[in-house]
Amino acid sequence: MEPLHAKETTSTPKVYFDPDQNLFEIKGCSRPEDVRDFYVPVITWLEKFRLSINDDFRAKYTGSPLVFRFKFDYFNSSSAKFILDMLVLINQMHANGLNVNIHWFYDQNDEDMREVGEELSEVVDFPFEYVEVKKTAF
């Protein structure tokens, strides 16, 4: 399956999903002017990826999981619905026997972002691994 790449802008996150490299990352600020325009292709790609998973692919990832990294600095409420949709699809992959981890990154000074991750984890009923990032002041 072809990778999905979207460059980060001031209002949209970087998206880098590449199954061949086991790299699934979304990073940055999410407050797109047209949230559907930005996220529908991402959701569509994840759904196609989920449907393309076969026994050979599952066997490849029995030992080492697929790791989805969420590294948001900020996201607005409109983005939250689509982030939840992504998490539901990832949880479905896990439910279908794929070894999957979700890493939720948050700034050490932003406990709200961690709490949002905890809430989303509860909603999708899937445990996240939380990664505290120490940002350096300039």
DSSP file (Angstrom, degrees, kcal/mol; ACC not computed):
  #  RESIDUE AA STRUCTURE BP1 BP2  ACC     N-H-->O    O-->H-N    N-H-->O    O-->H-N    TCO  KAPPA ALPHA  PHI   PSI    X-CA   Y-CA   Z-CA
    1    1 A M              0   0    0      0, 0.0    19,-0.3     0, 0.0    48,-0.0   0.000 360.0 360.0 360.0 139.6    0.0    0.0    0.0
    2    2 A E        -     0   0    0      1,-0.1    15,-0.0    16,-0.1     0, 0.0  -0.413 360.0-111.4 -67.8 140.2    1.3    3.5   -0.9
    3    3 A P        -     0   0    0      0, 0.0     2,-0.5     0, 0.0    15,-0.2  -0.237  22.9-129.1 -65.8 160.9    2.3    5.6    2.1
    4    4 A L  E     +A   17   0A   0     13,-2.8    13,-2.8     2,-0.0     2,-0.4  -0.971  29.5 177.0-114.1 124.8    0.4    8.7    3.1
    5    5 A H  E     +A   16   0A   0     -2,-0.5     2,-0.4    11,-0.2    11,-0.2  -0.994   9.3 170.8-130.4 132.7    2.3   11.9    3.5
    6    6 A A  E     -A   15   0A   0      9,-2.4     9,-2.3    -2,-0.4     2,-0.1  -0.984  30.7-126.2-137.9 129.8    1.0   15.4    4.4
    7    7 A K        -     0   0    0     -2,-0.4     2,-0.2     7,-0.2     5,-0.0  -0.456  27.9-108.9 -76.2 145.7    3.3   18.3    5.2
    8    8 A E        +     0   0    0     -2,-0.1     2,-0.2     2,-0.0     6,-0.1  -0.486  39.4 178.4 -71.1 139.8    2.8   20.2    8.4
    9    9 A T        -     0   0    0      3,-2.5    20,-0.4    20,-0.3     5,-0.1  -0.681  49.6 -87.7-125.4-175.0    1.5   23.7    8.1
   10   10 A T  S    S+     0   0    0     -2,-0.2    -2,-0.0     1,-0.2    18,-0.0   0.737 129.1  27.4 -68.4 -19.8    0.7   26.3   10.7
   11   11 A S  S    S+     0   0    0      1,-0.1    20,-3.0    19,-0.1    -1,-0.2   0.473 117.8  56.8-121.1  -4.3   -2.9   24.9   10.9
   12   12 A T  S    S-     0   0    0     18,-0.2    -3,-2.5    19,-0.1    17,-0.3  -0.971  76.0-120.8-130.8 146.5   -2.5   21.2   10.0
   13   13 A P        -     0   0    0      0, 0.0     2,-0.3     0, 0.0    15,-0.2  -0.358  30.4-102.5 -79.7 160.5   -0.3   18.4   11.4
   14   14 A K  E     - B   0  27A   0     13,-3.2    13,-2.4    -6,-0.1     2,-0.5  -0.649  36.3-161.5 -74.3 136.2    2.3   16.4    9.6
   15   15 A V  E     +AB   6  26A   0     -9,-2.3    -9,-2.4    -2,-0.3     2,-0.4  -0.993  16.1 170.2-123.5 126.1    0.9   13.0    8.6
   16   16 A Y  E     +AB   5  25A   0      9,-2.9     9,-2.4    -2,-0.5     2,-0.6  -0.847   3.1 166.7-139.1  99.1    3.4   10.2    7.8
   17   17 A F  E     +AB   4  24A   0    -13,-2.8   -13,-2.8    -2,-0.4     7,-0.3  -0.959   5.5 159.0-115.9 114.4    1.9    6.7    7.5
   18   18 A D  E > > - B   0  23A   0      5,-3.5     5,-2.0    -2,-0.6     3,-1.0  -0.839  19.8-171.4-138.2  97.7    4.2    4.2    5.9
   19   19 A P  G > 5S+     0   0    0      0, 0.0     3,-1.0     0, 0.0    -1,-0.1   0.844  86.2  59.8 -59.4 -35.4    3.4    0.5    6.6
   20   20 A D  G 3 5S+     0   0    0    -19,-0.3   -18,-0.0     1,-0.3    -2,-0.0   0.807 114.1  36.7 -64.7 -28.3    6.6   -0.8    5.0
   21   21 A Q  G < 5S-     0   0    0     -3,-1.0    -1,-0.3     2,-0.2     3,-0.1   0.356 108.2-123.1-101.4   3.6    8.7    1.3    7.4
   22   22 A N  T < 5 +     0   0    0     -3,-1.0     2,-0.5    -4,-0.5    45,-0.3   0.928  65.5 141.5  50.3  48.7    6.3    0.7   10.4
   23   23 A L  E   < +B   18   0A   0     -5,-2.0    -5,-3.5    43,-0.1     2,-0.4  -0.958  18.8 160.8-125.9 113.5    6.0    4.5   10.7
   24   24 A F  E     +Bc  17  68A   0     43,-0.8    45,-3.3    -2,-0.5     2,-0.4  -0.909  18.7 153.9-133.4 102.5    2.6    5.9   11.6
   25   25 A E  E     -Bc  16  69A   0     -9,-2.4    -9,-2.9    -2,-0.4     2,-0.4  -0.992  26.9-175.1-140.0 138.3    2.9    9.4   12.9
   26   26 A I  E     +Bc  15  70A   0     43,-2.4    45,-3.1    -2,-0.4     2,-0.4  -0.999  24.9 171.9-129.1 129.5    0.7   12.5   13.1
   27   27 A K  E     +Bc  14  71A   0    -13,-2.4   -13,-3.2    -2,-0.4     2,-0.3  -0.996  26.6  24.6-148.3 134.9    2.4   15.6   14.6
   28   28 A G  E    S- c   0  72A   0     43,-2.4    45,-2.4    -2,-0.4    46,-1.0  -0.866  89.5 -20.7 123.8-150.5    1.8   19.3   15.1
   29   29 A C  E     - c   0  74A   0    -20,-0.4     2,-0.6    -2,-0.3   -20,-0.3  -0.839  47.9-159.8-104.8 134.6   -1.1   21.6   15.5
   30   30 A S  E     + c   0  75A   0     44,-2.6    46,-2.3    -2,-0.4    49,-0.3  -0.867  45.4 118.3-123.5  99.5   -4.5   20.7   14.1
   31   31 A R        +     0   0    0    -20,-3.0   -19,-0.1    -2,-0.6    -1,-0.1  -0.297  39.5 178.6-148.4  54.4   -6.9   23.5   13.5
   32   32 A P        -     0   0    0      0, 0.0     3,-0.5     0, 0.0     4,-0.1  -0.243  36.0-128.9 -64.7 149.0   -7.6   23.3    9.8
   33   33 A E  S    S+     0   0    0      1,-0.3     2,-0.6     2,-0.1   -21,-0.0   0.927 108.9  29.3 -61.2 -45.0  -10.0   25.7    8.2
   34   34 A D  S  > S-     0   0    0      1,-0.2     4,-1.6     2,-0.0    -1,-0.3  -0.850  74.1-176.7-117.5  93.5  -11.8   22.8    6.6
   35   35 A V  H  > S+     0   0    0     -2,-0.6     4,-2.8    -3,-0.5     5,-0.3   0.845  82.2  53.3 -62.1 -36.8  -11.4   19.9    9.0
   36   36 A R  H  > S+     0   0    0      1,-0.2     4,-2.4     2,-0.2    -1,-0.2   0.919 105.2  54.7 -64.5 -43.0  -13.2   17.5    6.7
   37   37 A D  H  4 S+     0   0    0      1,-0.2    -1,-0.2     2,-0.2    -2,-0.2   0.882 115.7  39.2 -57.2 -39.3  -11.0   18.4    3.7
   38   38 A F  H  X S+     0   0    0     -4,-1.6     4,-0.6     1,-0.1    -2,-0.2   0.941 123.2  35.5 -77.6 -48.2   -7.9   17.6    5.8
   39   39 A Y  H  X S+     0   0    0     -4,-2.8     4,-2.8     1,-0.2     5,-0.3   0.756  98.2  73.4 -87.2 -25.7   -9.0   14.5    7.7
   40   40 A V  H  X S+     0   0    0     -4,-2.4     4,-2.8    -5,-0.3     5,-0.2   0.920  99.7  48.4 -58.2 -43.8  -11.3   12.5    5.3
   41   41 A P  H  > S+     0   0    0      0, 0.0     4,-2.2     0, 0.0    -1,-0.2   0.869 112.3  50.2 -62.6 -32.7   -8.3   11.4    3.2
   42   42 A V  H  X S+     0   0    0     -4,-0.6     4,-2.4     2,-0.2    -2,-0.2   0.936 113.2  44.6 -68.1 -46.6   -6.5   10.3    6.4
   43   43 A I  H  X S+     0   0    0     -4,-2.8     4,-2.4     2,-0.2     5,-0.2   0.909 113.3  51.6 -63.4 -42.6   -9.5    8.3    7.6
   44   44 A T  H  X S+     0   0    0     -4,-2.8     4,-2.4    -5,-0.3    -1,-0.2   0.912 109.8  49.3 -61.2 -43.5  -10.0    6.8    4.1
   45   45 A W  H  X S+     0   0    0     -4,-2.2     4,-2.7     2,-0.2    -2,-0.2   0.935 111.3  49.0 -62.0 -46.4   -6.3    5.8    4.0
   46   46 A L  H  X S+     0   0    0     -4,-2.4     4,-2.8     1,-0.2    -2,-0.2   0.891 111.1  50.2 -61.4 -39.7   -6.6    4.1    7.4
   47   47 A E  H  X S+     0   0    0     -4,-2.4     4,-2.3     2,-0.2    -1,-0.2   0.925 111.8  47.2 -65.8 -43.5   -9.7    2.3    6.4
   48   48 A K  H  X S+     0   0    0     -4,-2.4     4,-1.3     2,-0.2    -2,-0.2   0.907 113.0  49.9 -63.0 -40.8   -8.1    1.0    3.2
   49   49 A F  H  X S+     0   0    0     -4,-2.7     4,-0.7     2,-0.2     3,-0.4   0.933 109.7  50.8 -62.0 -46.2   -5.1    0.0    5.2
   50   50 A R  H >< S+     0   0    0     -4,-2.8     3,-0.8     1,-0.2    -2,-0.2   0.903 111.9  47.4 -58.4 -42.5   -7.2   -1.8    7.8
   51   51 A L  H 3< S+     0   0    0     -4,-2.3    -1,-0.2     1,-0.2    -2,-0.2   0.726 107.2  57.5 -73.1 -21.4   -9.0   -3.7    5.0
   52   52 A S  H 3< S+     0   0    0     -4,-1.3     2,-0.3    -3,-0.4    -1,-0.2   0.584  77.5 113.5 -85.6  -9.1   -5.8   -4.6    3.3
   53   53 A I    <<  +     0   0    0     -3,-0.8     2,-0.2    -4,-0.7    45,-0.0  -0.466  44.1 173.4 -68.9 124.0   -4.3   -6.4    6.3
   54   54 A N     >  -     0   0    0     -2,-0.3     4,-2.5     1,-0.0     5,-0.2  -0.621  48.7 -86.9-121.5-177.6   -4.0  -10.1    5.6
   55   55 A D  H  > S+     0   0    0      1,-0.2     4,-2.6     2,-0.2     5,-0.2   0.869 125.3  53.9 -61.6 -38.0   -2.5  -13.1    7.5
   56   56 A D  H  > S+     0   0    0      2,-0.2     4,-1.6     1,-0.2    -1,-0.2   0.917 110.4  46.7 -62.6 -42.4    1.0  -12.5    6.0
   57   57 A F  H  > S+     0   0    0      2,-0.2     4,-1.1     1,-0.2    -2,-0.2   0.922 112.3  50.3 -65.4 -43.6    0.9   -8.9    7.2
   58   58 A R  H >< S+     0   0    0     -4,-2.5     3,-0.7     1,-0.2    41,-0.2   0.913 108.4  52.9 -59.2 -43.6   -0.3  -10.0   10.7
   59   59 A A  H >< S+     0   0    0     -4,-2.6     3,-1.2     1,-0.3     4,-0.3   0.856 103.6  57.5 -62.3 -34.9    2.5  -12.6   10.8
   60   60 A K  H 3< S+     0   0    0     -4,-1.6     4,-0.4     1,-0.3     3,-0.3   0.821 112.8  40.4 -63.5 -30.8    5.1  -10.0   10.1
   61   61 A Y  T << S+     0   0    0     -4,-1.1    38,-0.4    -3,-0.7    -1,-0.3  -0.072  79.8 104.4-113.6  32.6    4.0   -8.0   13.1
   62   62 A T  S <  S+     0   0    0     -3,-1.2    -1,-0.2     3,-0.1    -2,-0.1   0.857  93.1  31.8 -77.6 -34.3    3.4  -10.7   15.7
   63   63 A G  S    S+     0   0    0     -4,-0.3    -2,-0.1    -3,-0.3    -1,-0.1   0.927 126.0  35.7 -87.3 -52.0    6.6   -9.8   17.6
   64   64 A S  S    S-     0   0    0     -4,-0.4    -1,-0.2    35,-0.0    35,-0.1  -0.904  85.8-133.0-107.8 129.2    7.0   -6.1   17.0
   65   65 A P        -     0   0    0      0, 0.0     2,-0.5     0, 0.0    35,-0.3  -0.259  19.6-105.7 -77.4 161.3    3.8   -4.0   17.0
   66   66 A L  E     - d   0 100A   0     33,-2.9    35,-2.8    -5,-0.2     2,-0.6  -0.756  41.4-149.1 -75.8 131.2    2.7   -1.4   14.6
   67   67 A V  E     - d   0 101A   0     -2,-0.5   -43,-0.8   -45,-0.3     2,-0.6  -0.931  11.4-163.0-114.2 120.5    3.2    1.8   16.6
   68   68 A F  E     -cd  24 102A   0     33,-2.8    35,-3.0    -2,-0.6     2,-0.5  -0.900  11.7-158.2-100.6 122.2    0.9    4.8   15.9
   69   69 A R  E     -cd  25 103A   0    -45,-3.3   -43,-2.4    -2,-0.6     2,-0.6  -0.894   8.8-168.7-108.8 123.1    2.4    8.0   17.3
   70   70 A F  E     +cd  26 104A   0     33,-2.9    35,-2.9    -2,-0.5     2,-0.3  -0.946  12.2 170.0-110.4 114.2    0.2   11.0   18.1
   71   71 A K  E     +c   27   0A   0    -45,-3.1   -43,-2.4    -2,-0.6     2,-0.4  -0.574  11.3 167.8-126.1  66.7    2.3   14.1   18.8
   72   72 A F  E     -c   28   0A   0     33,-0.4   -43,-0.2    -2,-0.3     3,-0.1  -0.655  27.6-172.5 -86.9 134.7   -0.2   17.0   18.9
   73   73 A D  E    S-     0   0A   0    -45,-2.4     2,-0.3     1,-0.4   -44,-0.2   0.777  82.0 -18.5 -81.5 -34.9    0.8   20.4   20.2
   74   74 A Y  E     -c   29   0A   0    -46,-1.0   -44,-2.6    -3,-0.1    -1,-0.4  -0.952  60.0-172.9-165.7 145.8   -2.8   21.4   20.0
   75   75 A F  E     -c   30   0A   0     -2,-0.3   -44,-0.2   -46,-0.2     2,-0.1  -0.973  20.9-130.9-146.3 144.6   -6.0   20.3   18.3
   76   76 A N     >  -     0   0    0    -46,-2.3     4,-1.6    -2,-0.3     3,-0.4  -0.296  34.0 -99.4 -85.6 172.9   -9.4   22.0   18.2
   77   77 A S  H  > S+     0   0    0      1,-0.2     4,-1.0     2,-0.2    -1,-0.1   0.815 121.9  57.6 -65.0 -30.7  -12.7   20.4   18.9
   78   78 A S  H  > S+     0   0    0      1,-0.2     4,-0.7     2,-0.2     3,-0.3   0.886 108.4  46.7 -65.8 -37.5  -13.5   19.9   15.2
   79   79 A S  H  > S+     0   0    0     -3,-0.4     4,-2.3   -49,-0.3     3,-0.5   0.825  99.3  70.7 -70.7 -31.7  -10.3   17.9   14.8
   80   80 A A  H  X S+     0   0    0     -4,-1.6     4,-2.4     1,-0.3    -1,-0.2   0.855  93.2  55.2 -57.4 -38.6  -11.1   15.8   17.9
   81   81 A K  H  X S+     0   0    0     -4,-1.0     4,-1.8    -3,-0.3    -1,-0.3   0.902 111.4  43.9 -62.2 -41.1  -13.9   14.0   16.2
   82   82 A F  H  X S+     0   0    0     -4,-0.7     4,-2.1    -3,-0.5    -2,-0.2   0.838 110.5  54.4 -75.4 -33.1  -11.6   12.9   13.4
   83   83 A I  H  X S+     0   0    0     -4,-2.3     4,-2.3     2,-0.2    -2,-0.2   0.920 108.9  49.9 -63.3 -42.7   -8.8   11.9   15.8
   84   84 A L  H  X S+     0   0    0     -4,-2.4     4,-2.3    -5,-0.2    -2,-0.2   0.908 107.4  54.1 -61.0 -42.5  -11.3    9.7   17.6
   85   85 A D  H  X S+     0   0    0     -4,-1.8     4,-1.9     1,-0.2    -1,-0.2   0.897 108.4  49.6 -58.8 -40.9  -12.3    8.2   14.2
   86   86 A M  H  X S+     0   0    0     -4,-2.1     4,-2.3     1,-0.2    -1,-0.2   0.929 110.3  50.2 -62.8 -44.8   -8.6    7.3   13.6
   87   87 A L  H  X S+     0   0    0     -4,-2.3     4,-2.4     1,-0.2    -2,-0.2   0.862 107.5  53.8 -63.9 -36.2   -8.3    5.8   17.0
   88   88 A V  H  X S+     0   0    0     -4,-2.3     4,-2.0     2,-0.2    -1,-0.2   0.917 109.5  48.1 -63.3 -43.4  -11.5    3.7   16.5
   89   89 A L  H  X S+     0   0    0     -4,-1.9     4,-1.8     2,-0.2    -2,-0.2   0.899 111.4  49.9 -64.5 -40.4  -10.0    2.3   13.2
   90   90 A I  H  X S+     0   0    0     -4,-2.3     4,-1.9     1,-0.2    -1,-0.2   0.909 109.9  51.1 -64.5 -41.3   -6.7    1.5   14.9
   91   91 A N  H  X S+     0   0    0     -4,-2.4     4,-2.6     1,-0.2    -1,-0.2   0.870 106.5  54.9 -63.8 -36.0   -8.6   -0.3   17.7
   92   92 A Q  H  X S+     0   0    0     -4,-2.0     4,-1.5     2,-0.2    -1,-0.2   0.879 104.7  53.8 -64.0 -37.4  -10.4   -2.3   15.1
   93   93 A M  H  <>S+     0   0    0     -4,-1.8     5,-2.1     2,-0.2    -2,-0.2   0.928 110.6  46.9 -60.5 -44.1   -7.1   -3.4   13.6
   94   94 A H  H ><5S+     0   0    0     -4,-1.9     3,-2.0     1,-0.2    -2,-0.2   0.918 109.1  53.4 -62.8 -44.4   -6.1   -4.6   17.1
   95   95 A A  H 3<5S+     0   0    0     -4,-2.6    -1,-0.2     1,-0.3    -2,-0.2   0.778 103.7  58.6 -63.0 -25.8   -9.4   -6.4   17.5
   96   96 A N  T 3<5S-     0   0    0     -4,-1.5    -1,-0.3    -3,-0.2    -2,-0.2   0.230 130.9 -90.7 -90.0  14.4   -8.8   -8.2   14.3
   97   97 A G  T < 5S+     0   0    0     -3,-2.0     2,-0.4     1,-0.3    -3,-0.2   0.548  80.2 137.9  96.6   8.3   -5.6   -9.7   15.6
   98   98 A L      < -     0   0    0     -5,-2.1     2,-0.8    -6,-0.2    -1,-0.3  -0.726  57.7-121.7 -89.9 137.3   -2.9   -7.1   14.7
   99   99 A N        +     0   0    0    -38,-0.4   -33,-2.9    -2,-0.4     2,-0.4  -0.678  48.2 168.2 -77.7 109.5   -0.3   -6.2   17.3
  100  100 A V  E     -d   66   0A   0     -2,-0.8     2,-0.3   -35,-0.3   -33,-0.2  -0.961  22.0-171.3-131.5 140.5   -0.8   -2.4   17.7
  101  101 A N  E     -d   67   0A   0    -35,-2.8   -33,-2.8    -2,-0.4     2,-0.5  -0.969  11.2-151.6-125.5 147.7    0.4    0.2   20.1
  102  102 A I  E     -d   68   0A   0     25,-0.5    27,-3.0    -2,-0.3     2,-0.6  -0.983   8.6-163.7-117.7 122.2   -0.7    3.8   20.4
  103  103 A H  E     -de  69 129A   0    -35,-3.0   -33,-2.9    -2,-0.5     2,-0.6  -0.928   3.1-162.6-106.1 122.8    1.9    6.3   21.8
  104  104 A W  E     -de  70 130A   0     25,-3.2    27,-2.5    -2,-0.6     2,-0.3  -0.920   8.9-159.3-108.9 111.7    0.4    9.6   23.0
  105  105 A F  E     + e   0 131A   0    -35,-2.9   -33,-0.4    -2,-0.6     2,-0.3  -0.670  15.1 171.2 -92.7 144.0    3.0   12.3   23.3
  106  106 A Y  E     - e   0 132A   0     25,-2.2    27,-2.8    -2,-0.3     2,-0.1  -0.992  36.8-103.6-150.5 148.7    2.5   15.4   25.4
  107  107 A D  E >   - e   0 133A   0     -2,-0.3     3,-2.5    25,-0.2     7,-0.2  -0.462  31.9-122.4 -69.7 141.2    4.7   18.3   26.6
  108  108 A Q  T 3  S+     0   0    0     25,-2.6     3,-0.1     1,-0.3    -1,-0.1   0.757 114.5  49.5 -57.8 -24.4    5.7   18.0   30.2
  109  109 A N  T 3  S+     0   0    0     24,-0.3     2,-0.4     1,-0.2    -1,-0.3   0.285  98.5  74.0 -97.0  10.0    4.1   21.4   30.9
  110  110 A D    X>  +     0   0    0     -3,-2.5     4,-1.1     1,-0.1     3,-0.7  -0.633  44.7 159.9-126.0  73.5    0.8   20.4   29.2
  111  111 A E  H 3> S+     0   0    0     -2,-0.4     4,-2.6     1,-0.2     5,-0.2   0.774  72.9  68.6 -64.3 -25.5   -1.1   18.0   31.5
  112  112 A D  H 3> S+     0   0    0      1,-0.2     4,-2.3     2,-0.2    -1,-0.2   0.903  97.2  51.7 -60.1 -40.2   -4.3   18.8   29.6
  113  113 A M  H <> S+     0   0    0     -3,-0.7     4,-2.0     2,-0.2    -1,-0.2   0.888 110.1  48.8 -65.9 -37.8   -2.9   17.0   26.5
  114  114 A R  H  X S+     0   0    0     -4,-1.1     4,-2.4     2,-0.2    -2,-0.2   0.934 110.7  50.8 -64.2 -44.4   -2.2   14.0   28.6
  115  115 A E  H  X S+     0   0    0     -4,-2.6     4,-2.4     1,-0.2    -2,-0.2   0.873 107.6  52.8 -62.2 -37.3   -5.7   14.1   30.1
  116  116 A V  H  X S+     0   0    0     -4,-2.3     4,-2.6     2,-0.2    -1,-0.2   0.921 109.1  50.4 -62.9 -42.8   -7.2   14.3   26.6
  117  117 A G  H  X S+     0   0    0     -4,-2.0     4,-2.5     1,-0.2    -2,-0.2   0.907 109.7  50.5 -59.7 -42.3   -5.2   11.2   25.6
  118  118 A E  H  X S+     0   0    0     -4,-2.4     4,-1.9     2,-0.2    -2,-0.2   0.898 111.1  48.7 -63.4 -40.6   -6.5    9.4   28.7
  119  119 A E  H  X S+     0   0    0     -4,-2.4     4,-2.3     2,-0.2    -2,-0.2   0.920 112.0  47.9 -65.4 -43.8  -10.1   10.3   27.9
  120  120 A L  H  X S+     0   0    0     -4,-2.6     4,-2.4     1,-0.2     5,-0.2   0.892 108.8  55.1 -64.2 -38.6   -9.7    9.2   24.3
  121  121 A S  H  X>S+     0   0    0     -4,-2.5     5,-2.0     1,-0.2     4,-0.8   0.903 109.7  46.8 -59.9 -41.7   -8.1    5.9   25.5
  122  122 A E  H  <5S+     0   0    0     -4,-1.9     3,-0.3     3,-0.2    -2,-0.2   0.904 109.9  53.3 -66.6 -41.6  -11.2    5.3   27.7
  123  123 A V  H  <5S+     0   0    0     -4,-2.3    -2,-0.2     1,-0.2    -1,-0.2   0.918 117.3  36.1 -62.5 -44.0  -13.6    6.1   24.9
  124  124 A V  H  <5S-     0   0    0     -4,-2.4    -1,-0.2     2,-0.2    -2,-0.2   0.520 105.8-129.2 -88.0  -4.1  -12.0    3.7   22.5
  125  125 A D  T  <5 +     0   0    0     -4,-0.8    -3,-0.2    -3,-0.3    -4,-0.1   0.939  67.6 121.9  56.1  51.8  -11.3    1.2   25.3
  126  126 A F      < -     0   0    0     -5,-2.0     2,-0.2    -6,-0.1    -1,-0.2  -0.979  63.5-120.6-144.3 126.6   -7.7    0.8   24.2
  127  127 A P        -     0   0    0      0, 0.0   -25,-0.5     0, 0.0     2,-0.3  -0.500  26.6-156.0 -74.3 134.2   -4.7    1.5   26.5
  128  128 A F        -     0   0    0     -2,-0.2     2,-0.5   -27,-0.1   -25,-0.2  -0.682  14.5-129.1 -98.6 157.1   -2.2    4.2   25.3
  129  129 A E  E     -e  103   0A   0    -27,-3.0   -25,-3.2    -2,-0.3     2,-0.5  -0.947  26.9-142.2-101.3 130.4    1.4    4.5   26.2
  130  130 A Y  E     -e  104   0A   0     -2,-0.5     2,-0.6   -27,-0.2   -25,-0.2  -0.808  13.5-166.0-100.9 131.4    2.1    8.1   27.3
  131  131 A V  E     -e  105   0A   0    -27,-2.5   -25,-2.2    -2,-0.5     2,-0.4  -0.950   9.6-149.6-121.0 112.6    5.3    9.7   26.4
  132  132 A E  E     -e  106   0A   0     -2,-0.6     2,-0.5   -27,-0.2   -25,-0.2  -0.679  12.3-156.6 -82.3 129.7    6.3   12.9   28.2
  133  133 A V  E     -e  107   0A   0    -27,-2.8   -25,-2.6    -2,-0.4     2,-0.8  -0.911   6.7-145.7-110.0 130.7    8.4   15.3   26.1
  134  134 A K        -     0   0    0     -2,-0.5     2,-0.3   -27,-0.2   -27,-0.1  -0.847  16.5-157.0 -97.2 110.4   10.6   17.8   27.7
  135  135 A K        -     0   0    0     -2,-0.8     2,-0.4     1,-0.0    -2,-0.0  -0.676  10.8-134.2 -87.8 140.0   10.7   20.9   25.5
  136  136 A T        -     0   0    0     -2,-0.3     2,-0.2     2,-0.0    -1,-0.0  -0.742  15.8-123.5 -95.2 141.6   13.7   23.2   25.9
  137  137 A A              0   0    0     -2,-0.4    -1,-0.0     1,-0.1     0, 0.0  -0.575 360.0 360.0 -80.9 144.8   13.3   26.9   26.2
  138  138 A F              0   0    0     -2,-0.2    -1,-0.1     0, 0.0    -2,-0.0   0.413 360.0 360.0-100.0 360.0   15.1   29.1   23.6
